[in-house]
Amino acid sequence: MRNTLSSYEKEGGVNVATIRSLTRADLPVVVPLADEAARRALIGRPMWATEADAAAELDTPKRTFVVAVDETGTVTGMAGYRLRSTGEAELYGPLVAVEGLGTGAWIESRVTSMAAQEGATSFSMLIGISNKEGQAWAEWRGYLRDSEAPELLHTWLYPGELRDVAAGEGLVRRAVAADLERVDCLVQENFAHRRTQPATWLENAWVVEKDGQVAGCLRLDPAAAWVDYLCVDPVWRRRGLGTLLLTEVIRRFWDGAPRKVGLAVPLDDTAPVSLFRRLGFRREVPVARWVKR
């Protein structure tokens, strides 16, 4: 973890806290803070249900987390970011424990500066659609709502809560290099604004085959326990292949890491929303994307 110490000082006449790297010793305080932020629809991620969830993500490359502490050493806020190959830094937060102290603005300023030093040219965050106060705060910090990005429903599935739902028949396997062209087509059909980034995609990718053809694909980031993509060829939809792929990959993931799994789906895409609810996903947080360039 990089050293992120800054001195205790004033910004705009408001006392702000020391910013330092998040450590495992902070997790008993930070995990409830992140969970409370999700309950209040402040930010879609992170939503750590356990200290194991947080510890796994701390070790993930290209993710940086910091905390703000006051002069007594009390943690007053948390934030972080992850760098994307596009030059964008997605902010995790700021998640602020004590409001009204200016800590949110200070910690957001620090993490964006840190990300910029690593090459980030733009910044984004996810804010709850119902959180008008948070949206006003984002505008004050120079963020604008991304009108081209769909509103998303973030939802999570917890260990032991996966329900038995009728699924189709097919072969679920790890993706290989020969699948990339087909997978890229599926992603483009389902997410016109995204690409698979072949250099990094295969490591955590899965596919489902039907009649010898790749009919769907999925990517699950094991560190974040997050489903990045779930795509099914329109020809093979409504045959249970998406259900088969998702449930099989989650079961294999839980076999070595019994942690909650999260994903996002467009709010207006009623079919997958209904499926995820049937499977047992819960703690829904509707969010929109905000950006600053």
N, C-alpha and C positions, 0 to 999 in steps of 0.2 A: 504494500500500500504506500502510495506517495505521501511525503510529508506535506501537510497542508496548513501548518500553523500560521496564524495571523495574530496580530496584537489586539488587545482589548482597547477600543477607542470609541469615538463618537462619529456618527454620520448623520448629517442633517439635524443635529441637536438631540439625537436619540441614542441612548447607550446601547451598544451592540456587543455581542459576546465573542469570545475567542472561537475561531473556526479551526477544527483539527480533524484528523482522519477518524472515521468510525472504526472502533475496535470491537472485538468480541465481548469485552467487558461492558460495553454500552448496550448490548442486546437486550438485557432484561428491561431497560427503559425504552429503547427504540422500537422494539417489536410491538408493544401496546400502542405506541405513538402512531406507527404506520397503520395498524389495524383501525384505530380510531379515525384516522384521516380518511380511510376508505368508507367507513360507516357514515361519515359526514359528506361523502362525495366530493372531497377536495381534489384528489388526484386519483387516477385509475391505477397507478402503480407507484411504488411497490405495495403489496398487501401481504405482509408476512404474518402467517397465523402462528408460527412457532419460531423459536430461535434457530432451529435447524434450517428452516426456509431461508432465513437471513444469512446464516453462516455460509450456506452453499453459494449464494449470490455474491458474497464478499470476495470469494476466490475466483470469480469469473473475469477473464481478461476484458479490457476495454470498459470496465465499470468502476466508477469511483464514488465513494460515499463519504460524507463528512457530517459532523455534528457541530452545533453551536452550544457553548457552555457559558454560563454567567460567571461572575467573579467568585461565586461560592463553589464552582465546579459542577453545578447542576445543569444537566442537559436541557436546553430550552427549544431545540429544533433539530431537524435533520433534513438533508437533501443529498442528491447524487445525480449522476448522469452516466449515460453510455454513449459511446461514439459509434456512429454509423459510417459505412464506407462512402456514403454520399456527402460527407462533410457536415452532417447535422449531428447535434448533440441532443438526445432526448433527456429531459430533466425528470428525475424522480423527486418530485416535490417542488417547492419547499414544503415540508411538513412541520408545522410549528406547534409546539406544546403550549407556549404562553403567548397569547395574542396581545397586541397593543404595545409591544416593546420595539417594533421595527426589525425584529430578528428575521422575519421572512424576506424582507427586501435585502437585508445585508447578506444572508446566506445565498440567496439567488444571485446576487451580484458576484459573490465569490466563486460559485461553481461555474457560472458562465465565463468568468475570466480564466479559470483553470482550463475549461474546455477549449476556449479560444487559443490558449497557449499550446494546446495539442493539435491545433489545426481546424477546429470547428468553425464554420462560417455562418451557421444558422442554428437556432435553438427551438425546441418544441416541448410542449407539455400537454398532458391530458387533464381536463378540468370537468368536474361533474356538471351536467347540463342544468341541473337544478340549483347549482351553487352560484347565484348571482353575485354574491360578495366576492367570491374567488375570481369570477370573470372580470369584475371591475378592477380588482387588484392586478390581474394580468394585463389589462389595458394600461394601467398606470405604469407597469414595468416595461411597456413597449411591445407587448404581444398582441397579435390580431388573430381572430378566429379564422381557421383555414376553411374557406367556403367550398373548396374542392374535395375535402376529405369527408367521408360519411360519418354520421353520428354512430358511435359504437356502444355496444352493450358488453361490458367486461363482466365475466362470471367465473366462478370457481367450483371445482369438484374436490371434495375432501376424501381422504382415505376411508375405505369401508362404505362409502355412500354411492358407489356406482351401481345403478339399477340394471336388472336384466331386461333388455329391450330386444325385440326380434331384429336380427341382422341378416344380411345377405351372405352368400357363399363366395369365397374367393381366397386368394393367396396373399397374405400380408408378409412383406419382407422389407429388409433394409434397401434403400435406393443405392444404385451403383452408377458409375460414370455413364454407362450406356443409356440410362434413363433421363439424363438431363434435358435433352432436346424435348422429349415428350412432357416432362415435368414443367418446363418453362412455358410450353403452350397451355397447359392446364392452368398455371398461375395467371397468365395473361387473360385467359377466358374468364377467370373468376375475380381477378384483381387487376384491372386495366392499368392502374397507376403504379404497380409494383413489378419487380423482376426478382429472379431467384438468386442472383449473385453466385454463379456456379462455383467460384473458388472456395466458398465456405458452406454452401448449401448441403452437400452430401453428408457431412458428418452426423447430422441429426435428422436425416430425412428417411421417410418410409413411403412405400407405395403399396397399393392393392391391385392385384392382377385378376382379370376375368377373361376367360377364354384366351389366355396367352397374351393379353394386352394390358398395359398399364391404364387402369380405369380411374385411379385417384391417387392423390399424394398428400402427405402430411409432414410437417416439420415441427418437432418438439424440442425446445431448448431445455436441456436437463438442468442447467444451473438455475435458470429462472423458473423452471417448471411451467413453461408457457408455450402454448400451441401457436406458432407463427402463421401457419397456413393449414387449411383443410380444403382440398379441392377435389371435385368429382366431375368427370366428363359428363356433359349434359345428356349424352346418349345412355349413360348408365345410372342416372339419378333415379331416385324413388325405388331402388332395388336393395336398399340396405347396405350398400358398399361403404358409404361414408360412416355409418354406424359401426360396421365391422372394423374398419381401419382405425377409427378413433378409440374404440373400446379395447381393441387388441394392443395398441401402442401404450395406452394408459396402464393396462394390466402389466405389461412388460416393464414399464417405468417403475411402477409401484413395487415390483418384485425386488428391486434393489434400492429403492428410495421412496418409502411411504410418505409422500408429501402431497399437499394440495396441488392441483393442476389448474391453471387459468387459461382463458382464451378470450378473444374479442370477436364479435360478429356485428355486422351492420344492423342497426335497430329495425330498419324496414324490411329485413330479410326474414320473414316470419317462419319459414320452414326450418332453418337451422336453429333459430331461437326456441321453437317448440321442441325440437329434438334434444337440445341440451338440457332443457328443463325436465324432459322425460328421463334422461340419463341420470339426473340428480344434481346437476350444476345449480349453485345458489350463490347468495351474496352478490346480487346484480348491481352494477354501478354504471349507469348510462353516462358516457363521456363524449366530449368533442375535443378536437385537436386545435391547439393554439400555437402560433409560430412567431418568432422574432428573427429578423435578418439584419 
